[in-house]
Amino acid sequence: MGRIFEKRKVTMFRRWDRMSKQFARISKEIMMVVRSGGPSPEANPGLRRAIQNARAANMPKEKVENAIKRASGNDAVNYEEVIYEGYAPHGIALLIETATDNPTRTVANVRMILKSKGGNLGTAGSVGFQFQRMGVFRLRAEGLDADELELDLIDHGLEEMVDGEDDDGNAQLIVRCAFTDLGNLQRALEERDIQAVSAGHEYICNAKVPLGEAEEREVLELVDALEQDEDVQHIFHSLA
């Protein structure tokens, strides 16, 4: 009985730890888009997307409001987006997106994590050519006619729509567009009263690399270690 209780405690701690890190990443996202586009969601599409992502993560409303207020203050931390390129074991390409107020600290941490897990930091452009930056919206599939919506959105920048699911197995539609059409597609969805579960950009790899189970585990252990760093926002890779 004691071992079961301890296992549940560990599981709960990990869940709260993941949630805490996710909230911290969304807070940084909110602060950066407020600094660049202002604190009004009505006038700032990037902030509307960040708020959608906060809702999808069940982030408390007061945390969202606090992040907006902090970004609007004179003493707000000035985070900048820096992307590092590198390799995981077995030649898997990595794009590591960070939000940092101290790039010197961040690059040192990223380099150390990569080295400790059998990867290495690359130079600018070393793997970026393998990825395409795209706008990505995840929609609840329930109640949507996928074929009709796909035809409707083509004139607003839609490039592809694929089936997906969330962590609980609920059906989703994943809608992608060129990054330059992100705002156009967002407006089209809003005009149709379709609220995205999450919205933003992703770097989509042009050629995924399949690996065996043991090799894949090594890559994912490195990705997990990078995700633990407080400056890392997102990691994109070429692993199939």
C-alpha positions as CSV (number, residue, x, y, z in Angstrom):
1,M,0.0,0.0,0.0
2,G,2.9,2.3,0.9
3,R,4.6,1.8,-2.5
4,I,1.3,2.5,-4.3
5,F,0.9,5.8,-2.4
6,E,4.5,6.8,-3.2
7,K,4.0,6.0,-6.9
8,R,0.9,8.2,-6.9
9,K,2.7,11.0,-5.2
10,V,5.5,10.8,-7.8
11,T,3.0,10.8,-10.7
12,M,1.1,13.7,-9.2
13,F,4.4,15.7,-8.7
14,R,5.4,15.1,-12.3
15,R,2.0,16.2,-13.6
16,W,2.1,19.4,-11.5
17,D,5.7,20.0,-12.6
18,R,4.8,19.7,-16.3
19,M,1.8,22.1,-15.7
20,S,4.0,24.6,-13.9
21,K,6.5,24.6,-16.7
22,Q,3.8,25.0,-19.3
23,F,2.3,27.9,-17.5
24,A,5.7,29.6,-17.3
25,R,6.2,29.1,-21.1
26,I,2.8,30.6,-21.8
27,S,3.4,33.5,-19.5
28,K,6.6,34.3,-21.4
29,E,4.7,34.0,-24.7
30,I,2.1,36.5,-23.4
31,M,4.7,38.9,-22.2
32,M,6.6,38.9,-25.5
33,V,3.4,39.5,-27.6
34,V,2.2,42.2,-25.3
35,R,5.6,44.0,-25.5
36,S,5.4,43.8,-29.3
37,G,1.7,44.4,-29.9
38,G,0.1,45.9,-26.9
39,P,-2.1,44.7,-24.0
40,S,-5.4,44.7,-25.8
41,P,-6.5,41.3,-27.1
42,E,-8.9,43.0,-29.6
43,A,-6.0,44.9,-31.2
44,N,-3.3,42.2,-30.8
45,P,-3.9,38.9,-32.7
46,G,-0.8,37.4,-31.2
47,L,-2.2,38.0,-27.7
48,R,-5.5,36.4,-28.7
49,R,-3.6,33.3,-29.8
50,A,-1.6,33.3,-26.6
51,I,-4.8,33.5,-24.5
52,Q,-6.3,30.6,-26.5
53,N,-3.2,28.5,-25.7
54,A,-3.5,29.5,-22.0
55,R,-7.1,28.3,-22.0
56,A,-6.2,25.0,-23.7
57,A,-3.6,24.4,-20.9
58,N,-6.2,25.3,-18.2
59,M,-4.1,28.2,-17.1
60,P,-5.9,30.2,-14.4
61,K,-7.3,33.5,-15.6
62,E,-5.5,35.5,-12.9
63,K,-2.2,34.1,-14.2
64,V,-3.0,35.3,-17.7
65,E,-4.0,38.7,-16.4
66,N,-0.8,39.0,-14.2
67,A,1.4,38.2,-17.2
68,I,-0.3,40.9,-19.3
69,K,0.2,43.4,-16.4
70,R,3.8,42.5,-15.9
71,A,4.5,43.0,-19.6
72,S,2.9,46.4,-19.5
73,G,4.9,47.6,-16.5
74,N,8.1,49.7,-16.7
75,D,10.1,47.0,-14.9
76,A,9.0,44.2,-17.3
77,V,11.6,41.6,-18.2
78,N,12.5,42.0,-21.9
79,Y,12.5,38.4,-23.2
80,E,13.8,37.8,-26.7
81,E,13.2,34.8,-29.0
82,V,16.4,33.0,-29.9
83,I,16.5,29.8,-31.9
84,Y,19.4,27.3,-31.6
85,E,20.2,24.6,-34.2
86,G,21.8,21.3,-33.4
87,Y,21.8,17.5,-33.5
88,A,20.5,14.8,-31.2
89,P,22.1,11.4,-31.3
90,H,21.9,9.4,-34.6
91,G,21.8,12.6,-36.7
92,I,18.4,13.8,-35.7
93,A,18.1,17.6,-36.5
94,L,16.9,19.9,-33.7
95,L,15.5,23.4,-33.6
96,I,15.4,24.7,-30.1
97,E,13.2,27.8,-29.6
98,T,14.0,29.8,-26.5
99,A,12.7,32.9,-24.8
100,T,15.5,34.5,-22.7
101,D,16.6,37.6,-21.0
102,N,20.2,36.3,-21.0
103,P,21.3,34.6,-24.2
104,T,24.8,33.9,-22.8
105,R,23.3,31.8,-20.0
106,T,20.8,30.1,-22.4
107,V,23.3,29.0,-25.0
108,A,25.6,27.6,-22.3
109,N,22.8,25.6,-20.8
110,V,21.6,24.3,-24.2
111,R,25.2,23.3,-25.2
112,M,25.7,21.5,-21.9
113,I,22.5,19.5,-22.2
114,L,23.2,18.5,-25.7
115,K,26.7,17.4,-24.9
116,S,25.5,15.4,-21.9
117,K,23.0,13.4,-24.0
118,G,25.1,12.7,-27.0
119,G,24.1,15.7,-29.1
120,N,25.9,18.8,-30.2
121,L,25.1,22.4,-31.0
122,G,25.3,23.5,-34.6
123,T,25.8,26.8,-36.4
124,A,23.1,29.0,-37.7
125,G,21.6,27.5,-40.8
126,S,23.1,24.0,-40.2
127,V,19.7,22.3,-39.9
128,G,17.1,25.1,-40.4
129,F,16.8,24.4,-44.1
130,Q,15.2,21.1,-43.2
131,F,12.2,22.8,-41.6
132,Q,9.4,25.0,-42.8
133,R,7.8,27.6,-40.4
134,M,4.1,27.3,-40.6
135,G,1.0,28.7,-38.8
136,V,-0.8,25.9,-37.0
137,F,-4.3,25.9,-35.5
138,R,-5.8,22.9,-33.6
139,L,-9.6,22.8,-33.7
140,R,-12.1,20.6,-32.0
141,A,-13.4,18.3,-34.7
142,E,-16.8,17.8,-33.1
143,G,-19.5,19.7,-35.0
144,L,-17.2,20.7,-37.9
145,D,-17.6,19.5,-41.5
146,A,-14.0,19.0,-42.4
147,D,-14.5,18.9,-46.2
148,E,-16.6,22.0,-46.2
149,L,-14.3,23.9,-43.9
150,E,-11.2,22.9,-46.0
151,L,-12.8,24.4,-49.1
152,D,-13.9,27.5,-47.2
153,L,-10.4,28.2,-45.9
154,I,-8.4,27.6,-49.0
155,D,-8.9,31.3,-50.1
156,H,-7.6,32.4,-46.7
157,G,-4.2,30.7,-46.8
158,L,-5.0,27.1,-45.8
159,E,-2.3,24.7,-47.1
160,E,-3.3,21.5,-45.4
161,M,-5.7,20.0,-42.9
162,V,-5.1,16.7,-41.2
163,D,-6.8,14.6,-38.6
164,G,-5.3,14.5,-35.1
165,E,-6.2,14.1,-31.5
166,D,-5.4,15.7,-28.1
167,D,-3.8,14.0,-25.1
168,D,-7.2,12.6,-24.0
169,G,-7.9,11.1,-27.4
170,N,-10.5,13.6,-28.5
171,A,-10.6,14.2,-32.3
172,Q,-9.0,17.4,-33.6
173,L,-8.4,19.0,-37.0
174,I,-4.9,20.3,-37.5
175,V,-5.0,23.3,-39.8
176,R,-1.7,24.6,-41.3
177,C,-0.8,27.6,-43.4
178,A,2.3,29.5,-44.5
179,F,3.6,31.5,-41.6
180,T,2.9,34.7,-43.5
181,D,-0.8,33.7,-43.8
182,L,-1.1,33.1,-40.0
183,G,-3.1,36.4,-39.5
184,N,-5.4,35.8,-42.5
185,L,-6.3,32.3,-41.4
186,Q,-6.9,33.4,-37.8
187,R,-9.3,36.1,-38.9
188,A,-11.1,33.6,-41.1
189,L,-11.6,31.2,-38.2
190,E,-12.7,34.1,-35.9
191,E,-15.2,35.4,-38.5
192,R,-16.7,31.9,-38.6
193,D,-16.9,31.7,-34.8
194,I,-14.5,28.8,-34.7
195,Q,-12.3,29.0,-31.6
196,A,-9.0,27.2,-31.9
197,V,-7.9,24.9,-29.0
198,S,-4.4,26.2,-29.6
199,A,-2.8,28.5,-32.2
200,G,0.7,29.6,-33.2
201,H,3.6,28.6,-35.3
202,E,5.6,25.4,-35.6
203,Y,8.6,24.3,-37.6
204,I,7.6,21.3,-39.7
205,C,10.4,19.0,-40.8
206,N,10.4,18.3,-44.5
207,A,12.0,14.8,-44.2
208,K,11.4,12.8,-41.0
209,V,13.9,10.1,-40.0
210,P,12.8,6.8,-38.6
211,L,14.8,5.1,-35.9
212,G,14.7,1.9,-33.9
213,E,13.1,1.9,-30.4
214,A,16.4,2.1,-28.5
215,E,17.7,4.9,-30.7
216,E,14.4,6.8,-30.5
217,R,14.5,6.6,-26.7
218,E,17.9,8.3,-26.7
219,V,16.6,11.2,-28.8
220,L,13.5,11.6,-26.7
221,E,15.6,11.6,-23.5
222,L,17.6,14.5,-24.9
223,V,14.4,16.3,-25.9
224,D,13.0,15.8,-22.4
225,A,16.2,17.2,-20.8
226,L,16.0,20.3,-23.0
227,E,12.4,20.8,-22.1
228,Q,13.4,21.0,-18.4
229,D,15.4,24.2,-19.0
230,E,13.5,27.3,-18.0
231,D,14.5,29.2,-21.1
232,V,13.3,26.6,-23.7
233,Q,9.9,27.2,-25.1
234,H,9.5,24.6,-27.9
235,I,11.6,21.9,-29.6
236,F,11.2,20.7,-33.1
237,H,13.0,17.7,-34.5
238,S,13.3,15.4,-37.5
239,L,12.5,12.2,-35.7
240,A,9.6,10.3,-37.4
